[in-house]
């Protein structure tokens, strides 16, 4: 059991890392004895779950981890129901459409339809972002009691940009506004120059998934915003029907 827990923890550690990690990184960050960490890494490399970089000393997720992640998305019921509608929505708006799920205090992107424009910011399936800094996360959290949200959030809310809401009282007020109007807005809170509009998908109560449209601010005005929000609401109805 201990070995299985270490294996899962190591794969999650490597998946969350921004760059390949060395044996020294693993032993230091995870508190695993060097010999045990080395034996575990060797086994994972041999089975394809982990691979080494060009230097041979850096470890990162391998192709079998990719296959497992792809299988999760391909067989997910929400993705299967949402994908055709997302395709239509992307064709209608010409902007990037995302589907994401809440996991702890992060949202995980499950599916993406790319913008037809060259100027676009894309979050690929599997990417994680803090829920408080995204329209997707805020749309999901707005359907929950504040006590639940407060317990879910980390002690501090690190900023991704100068626009990220990091004050708890301000964030609680923001969620109240979202609940009232029915959609969330990420106003350059995750990425400068990008706004995101999102609606929760009520497959569960409270919801765990949300649908969004991301658009660079240079292509956005009040009329365009209204069109996007109405299209998202219509898409939600189709997905949930």
SVG drawing of the C-alpha trace seen along z (x, -y; Angstrom):
<svg xmlns="http://www.w3.org/2000/svg" viewBox="-34 -48 57 50">
<polyline fill="none" stroke="black" stroke-width="0.4" points="0.0,0.0 2.8,-2.4 4.5,-1.7 1.3,-2.3 0.7,-5.6 4.3,-6.7 3.8,-5.8 0.6,-7.9 2.2,-10.8 5.3,-10.7 3.2,-10.8 1.2,-13.7 4.4,-15.5 5.9,-15.1 2.7,-16.1 2.4,-19.3 6.1,-20.3 6.8,-23.0 10.0,-21.3 11.6,-17.8 12.7,-17.0 15.9,-15.3 16.3,-12.5 17.6,-15.1 14.4,-17.2 12.2,-14.2 13.9,-13.1 14.0,-16.7 10.4,-17.7 8.7,-14.4 10.7,-13.3 11.4,-9.8 14.7,-8.1 17.1,-8.3 17.3,-4.6 13.5,-4.2 13.0,-7.2 15.6,-5.9 14.1,-2.4 10.6,-3.8 11.7,-6.1 13.6,-3.3 10.5,-1.1 8.3,-3.9 10.7,-4.6 10.9,-1.0 7.1,-0.7 6.7,-4.0 4.9,-6.0 7.9,-8.3 10.6,-9.3 13.9,-11.1 14.9,-14.3 17.8,-14.7 20.2,-15.1 19.2,-11.7 18.9,-13.2 15.5,-14.9 12.2,-13.0 8.8,-13.8 5.5,-12.0 5.9,-9.4 3.7,-8.4 1.6,-5.9 0.6,-8.7 -0.5,-10.6 -2.5,-7.6 -4.2,-7.3 -5.1,-11.0 -6.5,-10.8 -8.6,-7.8 -10.1,-9.6 -11.2,-12.5 -12.4,-10.2 -14.7,-8.2 -15.9,-11.0 -19.7,-11.4 -19.7,-15.2 -17.1,-15.6 -19.0,-13.3 -22.2,-15.3 -20.6,-18.7 -18.2,-18.2 -20.7,-18.4 -22.2,-21.6 -18.8,-23.0 -17.9,-22.4 -21.1,-24.2 -20.4,-27.1 -16.8,-27.5 -18.1,-27.6 -20.7,-30.2 -18.5,-32.5 -15.1,-31.8 -13.5,-32.0 -11.8,-29.5 -14.3,-27.3 -13.3,-25.5 -14.8,-22.8 -13.4,-22.4 -14.0,-20.6 -13.3,-21.6 -10.6,-19.5 -9.8,-20.7 -9.0,-24.4 -8.1,-24.1 -10.0,-23.7 -8.8,-21.1 -9.4,-21.7 -11.2,-18.7 -11.8,-19.8 -11.0,-22.8 -12.2,-24.0 -9.7,-26.4 -10.4,-30.0 -10.2,-30.6 -8.2,-33.7 -4.4,-33.8 -4.5,-35.9 -5.8,-33.4 -4.7,-32.0 -5.4,-28.2 -5.5,-26.0 -5.0,-22.5 -6.8,-19.5 -5.1,-18.6 -3.9,-22.1 -4.7,-23.3 -5.4,-26.8 -6.5,-28.3 -10.3,-28.4 -10.4,-32.0 -8.5,-33.4 -10.7,-31.9 -14.2,-32.5 -14.7,-28.7 -13.8,-28.3 -15.9,-31.3 -18.9,-30.0 -18.6,-26.7 -18.0,-28.2 -20.9,-30.6 -23.3,-27.6 -21.9,-26.7 -22.4,-27.9 -19.6,-30.3 -18.6,-28.0 -17.8,-25.3 -16.0,-27.7 -14.0,-29.1 -12.9,-25.6 -11.9,-24.7 -9.7,-27.7 -6.1,-27.8 -5.2,-30.2 -3.9,-32.8 -5.1,-33.5 -2.0,-34.1 -2.4,-36.5 -1.8,-35.4 -2.1,-39.0 -2.6,-42.4 -6.4,-41.9 -6.7,-38.7 -9.0,-38.9 -7.0,-38.0 -9.1,-39.4 -11.5,-36.8 -14.3,-39.3 -14.0,-40.7 -14.1,-37.2 -17.2,-36.3 -18.9,-39.4 -17.9,-38.5 -19.4,-35.1 -22.7,-36.7 -22.8,-38.9 -22.1,-35.9 -25.0,-33.9 -27.3,-36.9 -26.5,-37.4 -26.0,-33.7 -22.5,-33.9 -19.0,-34.6 -16.4,-36.9 -12.6,-36.6 -11.5,-40.2 -7.8,-39.5 -7.5,-37.8 -5.7,-34.8 -4.1,-36.2 -3.5,-39.8 -5.3,-40.9 -7.8,-38.1 -11.4,-38.0 -13.4,-34.9 -17.1,-34.4 -18.3,-31.2 -21.5,-29.4 -21.8,-26.5 -23.1,-23.1 -25.5,-21.8 -25.0,-18.1 -24.7,-17.9 -25.8,-20.0 -23.6,-21.9 -22.1,-21.9 -18.6,-20.6 -18.2,-21.6 -18.4,-24.9 -18.3,-26.0 -16.5,-29.1 -15.5,-31.4 -12.2,-33.2 -11.6,-36.3 -8.8,-38.8 -9.9,-42.2 -9.0,-43.8 -11.8,-41.9 -14.4,-42.6 -17.0,-45.3 -20.4,-45.5 -22.4,-44.1 -20.0,-41.2 -20.1,-40.4 -23.9,-40.1 -23.7,-37.8 -21.1,-35.5 -23.1,-35.3 -26.3,-34.5 -24.6,-31.8 -23.1,-30.3 -26.5,-30.1 -28.1,-28.5 -25.2,-26.0 -25.7,-25.1 -29.4,-24.4 -28.5,-22.1 -25.8,-20.2 -28.1,-19.7 -31.2,-18.8"/>
</svg>
